[in-house]
Amino acid sequence: MRGHTAESPDVLVVGGGLVGTAVAYGLAREGARVTVLDEGDGGFRASRGNFGLVWVQGKGYGLSPYARWSRSSAQRWPALAAALLEDSGVDVSLRQPGGFHLCFSDEELAEREKRLSTLQAELGGDYPYQLLDAKALRERLPAVGPAVVGASYTPMDGHVNPLKLLRALHQSMQRRGVTLIGSSQISRIAPEAGGFAAHGKLGVWRAPRIVLAAGLGNRALAPQLGLHAPVAPNRGQILVSERVAPFLHYPTINVRQTDEGSVQFGDSMEEVGFNDFTTTDVLSTIARRGVRAFPLLKEVRLVRMWAALRVYSPDGFPIYEQSSQYPGAFVVTCHSGVTLAAAHALRVAPWIAGGAMPDELDAFPGGRFRAAGQILSDA
């Protein structure tokens, strides 16, 4: 059985979340025939559990190419949002007014200064930010509470509606000719003459090129293609309030008001394996922190909560690599599918289509973990 009988694709993309669909959409814009093999709603979908930030500040501390990579994507986000609106009619509600990281102690504020000043120096000064004391912060965010002693701000940050983004990517890629096969969990990939064969529950699909964008599934699939993606789950939990009158016109790292008026509170960082259930103790901590940041939220009703599993490499940075053993096979994995969506569509996709690899990606091969001896347990 073939999943694409009428016309053989140029590229198979394994994974239909934010990473896979952004790559597939970009490939279609490059003129490639693409088939996306999506596991379906039974999988661990990080794409439907994220916070929706397009976030740059603080990222890349300890590995400055990631700061450059994140910033390059944020700068391209307006072009991506415009293209998605044209192709799908979906406004993903991109707003990039800058963002705040709130600090609750002088020590936290000093740590922000250290982190951001280091990144600014490593990027040759091309990394604007401000450190604000409590008085200056309240001039910008009047609703902030007395427990907040200050904040870092950069004009590089913003946010989107992540569910609208996923919908826009799915509609846009299909309108550009991408074939989407649902419920097609891929268990085996075999290199063969002229390309690759992906074996799944619904059949076998073949193409000269293949992209592994299967999130946590990349761990098992990558070694079949001479690649290394030792990713593991990291749980994050989020609370959502009822709609309230507009009060927060900038995203912050833990609280943001959505385009629809609700307020999101997040997030947590939990190593609990493949457990994606919510827990009252963690959600209580998230809620208390949100109310400390913005006391006016104390009486707001909470209407939804969820947990999702991020896709984390051992050092927390992405993995981008073409297989040296089987050229034409690529792995693309990260935990910042929203922030990096523009880079995936507008920079990674042209590379996979045959163009030059973006300079920043030299820093993110999966082989770096072999060299460091960082092999995660399968438990």
N, C-alpha and C positions, 0 to 999 in steps of 0.2 A: 504493500500500500504506500502511495506517495501522498504527502500532504500538500503538494503543489504540482498538480498534474498538467495543467494547461501550459505552464511556462516555468521553466526551472529558474529558481532565484540565483542571484549573484552572491548573496550573503544570507546566512542563517543567523538570527539573533536568538540566543537561548535566554529567555527572561523577558517578561512583559511589564515590569515595574517602571519606575521613573528612569532608572539608568538605561534599561534595554530599549524603552520606547524613545527616549531622547536620542540614543545612538541610531535607532532605526529611522526615525524622522530625519535626522541629518543625512543618513545614507540615501534616503529617497530624494532629498533635495539635491544630492550629488548625482542623481540619475540612476542609482543602483536599483535592481529588483531585489526586494527584501521579503523574507518570511520570518515572522516572530513566533517563536514557540513558547507559549505561556503556560505555566503550571496550573493556573486557575486560582480560585478563591480559597482552596484548601491549603495553600502554601502559607508560609510565614511572610506576610506582606509588609515590609517596612514602609513601602510607598503610601500606605493608607494609615500610617500611625505617626507621621512626623509632625514637626512643629511649624513648618512652613517658612522658616527663615532663609533669606538670602544673606548669608553672614560671612564677613571677612575678618573682623577685628579679633586678634588673638590667635587666629589659625596660622599654623606654620612655625610656631615657636619650637625651635630645635631642628627644624627642617624648612628653611626659608623658601625653597621652590614651591612648597605647598601654599605659602602665603601669596606668591606670585600667581600660582594656578587659580586659587580662590578669587583673587582680585580680578584676574583676566576674565573669569566667568561672570562675576558681578557686573563688570563693565559691558559685557555682551548681552546681559539679560534684557534690556529694552528692545534690542533687535529680535531676540527670541520671542518675547511677549507679542510684539507686533506681527511676527510671522505666524504665530499660532492663532492670533485673532483673525488674520486674513484667511488662513486655511480652514479653521474650524468654526469661527464665529464665537468662540469662547474667550471672554476676558478673564485672564487668570488673576486679576486684581493685584498686579505688581505695584508696589510702592517702595521707593528707595529714598526716604528722607534722612537716612542715617539711623544709627541704633545706639542704645545705651546698655552698658554692663553695670548694673547697680552694685555698690559695695556697702557692706554693713559694718566694716571696721577699718581703722587706719591701716592695718596690716594688709587687708584685701586691696585697698587703694594703692599701697606701695607696690604690691605684686603686679597690679595692672600697669603701673608706670614702668616697672622693670621689663615686663613682657612686651609692651607696645614700643618702648624706646629701643629695645633690642631689634625688633622687627623693622622699625623705621631705619635704623642704621644699616641693617643687612640688605634692605631694599633701596639703598642709596637715597634715602629721604622721601621716596615716593610712597608714603604711607601716612596720610594725614590723620591726626587724632587730637583729642583734647582730654585733659584730666580736669574734672569739675568738682569743686568742693560743694558742701551741702547748699549753701546760699545760691551759687551759680546754677546748680542742678535744678533747684525749685523754681528758678526763673524760666527754665525750659520745660520742666515737668511739674506743674503746680500740685498735682495730686500725690506726689511722692511722700512717704511717711517719714516721721522723725527718726526712725531707726536707721535710715539710709544716710551714710556719712558723705557720700560722693559717688561719682561714676566716671567711667571712661566713655567717650563718645567718638565715633568716627562717621564721616559722611558716606562711607563705602557700603553701609549695611541697609537692608530692607527686608521685605517679606512678601509672600504671595498666598493665595488660597491653594493649598497643595492638592485638594481633591479636584478642583477645577483644572489644575495643571495636569494631573493624570488623565482627566477626561479630554483635555485639549490635545495632549500628545497622542492619545489613542485615535481620536477622530482625525487629526491632521495627518498622521502617518498613513492611515487607511485611505484618506482622500488623495494621497499622493501615490497610491498603488501598493502599499505594503499589505501583505496577507498576514492576518492574525489567526493563529491556530490556538484555541483555548483547550484547557484540560489535557495538555500534552507534556506531562512531566517527562523530561529526558533522563534516562538512566545510563546510557552508554553513547560515547562518540568514538567513531572509528575513522582514523585517517585512511584514505584509499586513493587510488589513482585519480588525479584530477580534482581532489578536494576532500570532503568530509561527509560522513554519514551519521546523522543523529537519530538514535533509536529511542522511541518513546512508546507510551501506552497506545497511541493511535496509529502508529506506523513508523516509517523511516523517511527522513527528509535528507536531501543531498544538495550541496552547493560548494563552489570553489573556495569560499571563505566562511568562517564561522566566528561568532563573537560570544563569549561566555559572559553574560550579564545576569546570572541567575542568583545573585545575592549569596545567601548562605550555601546554596547548592554548588557554587563554584569550587568549594573545597574538594568535593568528590570528583567533579568533572575535569578540573584543570590538569591533574596528573595524567589523564588519558591522552592529553595533547602535549605532554612535555612541559607543562606550565606548573606554577606553584602558587596557590592561593589559600594559605592557612588561616582562613577567616573563622570567626567564632561569634556567637550571639551576645549582644549586650542589651539588656532590657531598659526601656524608658517608659515612664507612665505620664499621662496627661489628663488634666481636668478641664472641662469646658463649662462656662456659666451660661445663664440666660442672657439675652440681648440687653444691653444697657446703653444709656446715652453716651455719645462719644466723649471720652476723657483722655485717651492715650493715643496720640497721633504719631508716635514713634514705636517701633518694636524694641523690646528689651530682651535680654537673653533668657529670662524665665517667665515673663508675662507679656502678652501682646493682645491687643484688641483687633479682631478680624474685620474684614470688609463688611461682614453681615451684622456686626455689633456685639457678638459674643466675645467673651474673654477666655483665652487659653492660658492655663497655668502648667508649667513643666519645669524641668523634666528631671528624670533620675538616671543614674548610671549604675546598673546592677548586673553582676555576673551570676546568672541563675540558670545557665544552660538554655534549653528550649522552652522554658516556662514563660508563656506570654499572658499570664493572668494578672489582674490588678490586685494590689494589696492595700489594706486600709492604713497601715502604718506609714508606708511611703506616700500615699496620697495625702494623708494628714500633714506630713512634713511639707509637701509641695504647697498645700493650701495655706499653711501658716506663713511660709515664706512669701507667698503672693500677697497676703493681707499685711504683712510687715512692710512690704514695698509700697502698697497702695491701700491704706486703711479703709477707703470708701467702699472697697469690695467686701467688707466684713459681712454685710447682710445680703449679698447677692446669692441667688440660688444657683446651685450646681446642677446641670442637667445631663451631662455625659461624662464618662471616663473611659479610658482605654489604656492598654499597654501594647507595645510593639517591640520587635527585636531588631536592633541595629545590626549592621554587617561590619564587624571590626576586624582589622588586621592586628597582628601583635603589637605594632607601634602606633596604631590608630590612623595611619596615613593610607591613601589609596594604593591600589595595584593596577598598573597599566603595562601590558607587555604583549608582544607578538612572539609566538613560539619560534625559537631558533631550530628546533627539531622538526617542526611541522609548520613552515611558513604559510601564512594565511589564516592561522588560528590565533585569536586574540582573547585576552581576559581583561575585563573592565569591572572593577569592584571598588566601592567606597561607601562611607556612611553619610555622605552629604549629597544625596541625590537631588535635592532642590537647589542648593547653592550651585552645584556643578552642572546642572542641566544644560545651561547655555554652552559651557565648554564641551560637554559631551556631544551636543548636536552640531555645534559650529566649528569645533576644532578636532575632537577625537574622530568623528565620522569621516571627515576628509582624509585623515591618516589611514583609517581602515579601508577606505575606498582606493588607496594607492598613493596618497600624497605623503608629504614629509611628516615625520613624527614631531609634534610640538616639543620645543626645547625643554620645557619643564619636566616632561615625562621621563627623562633619563634617570630621575631620582626615585622612581616608583616601580622598579621591576619586582616581581615576586621572588626572584632569586636572592634578594637581599636577606631574606629570612633563612635561607639555607646557609648562607655565609655566616650569619650570626648564631646559627644553631637554634633558631626560634621555631621549633616545631610544636604546634599545639596538640594536646591530647585529643583523641577522638571521643573521649567520654562526654 
